[in-house]
């Protein structure tokens, strides 16, 4: 897992592997110019480590919305744990409390 903060707190991105199904995902939290912070999870469909990775941006799993950067950072951390430990079918149920 590697968490990356982009330009001056404009977003957070983490590459995760789900331990239940061994698939990789990108968790992205970004500020919507029209409103609050939004979180999305994108599956990585194909990867050659350190060279290339294809991310399926057409079918994101959309997660919780946060009002501030600090709140978004906390939610992002909770979602990292959920993605790592749960199957995708359980994400929505588990994230309900975030």
URUR-V275239 format. One record per residue. N is the residue number from 1. SS is DSSP state (@ for helix, = for strand, . for the rest). OMEGA is omega in whole degrees, 0 to 359 (999 if undefined). Layout:
N SS OMEGA
N SS OMEGA
This chain:
1 . 175
2 = 179
3 = 180
4 = 174
5 = 181
6 = 182
7 @ 169
8 @ 177
9 @ 177
10 . 180
11 = 178
12 = 179
13 = 180
14 = 174
15 = 186
16 = 170
17 = 177
18 . 182
19 . 181
20 . 182
21 . 178
22 . 176
23 . 182
24 = 183
25 = 170
26 = 174
27 = 184
28 = 175
29 = 182
30 = 179
31 = 176
32 . 180
33 . 182
34 . 184
35 . 189
36 . 177
37 = 181
38 = 181
39 = 176
40 = 178
41 = 182
42 = 177
43 = 172
44 = 186
45 = 181
46 = 182
47 = 165
48 = 186
49 . 179
50 . 180
51 . 190
52 = 173
53 = 177
54 = 181
55 = 179
56 . 181
57 . 184
58 . 182
59 . 180
60 . 169
61 = 184
62 = 184
63 = 185
64 = 177
65 = 180
66 = 182
67 . 183
68 . 179
69 @ 181
70 @ 177
71 @ 179
72 @ 180
73 @ 178
74 @ 179
75 @ 179
76 @ 179
77 @ 178
78 @ 180
79 @ 175
80 @ 180
81 @ 180
82 @ 181
83 @ 180
84 @ 190
85 @ 186
86 . 172
87 . 181
88 @ 180
89 @ 183
90 @ 185
91 @ 184
92 @ 179
93 @ 183
94 @ 182
95 @ 182
96 . 181
97 . 183
98 . 999
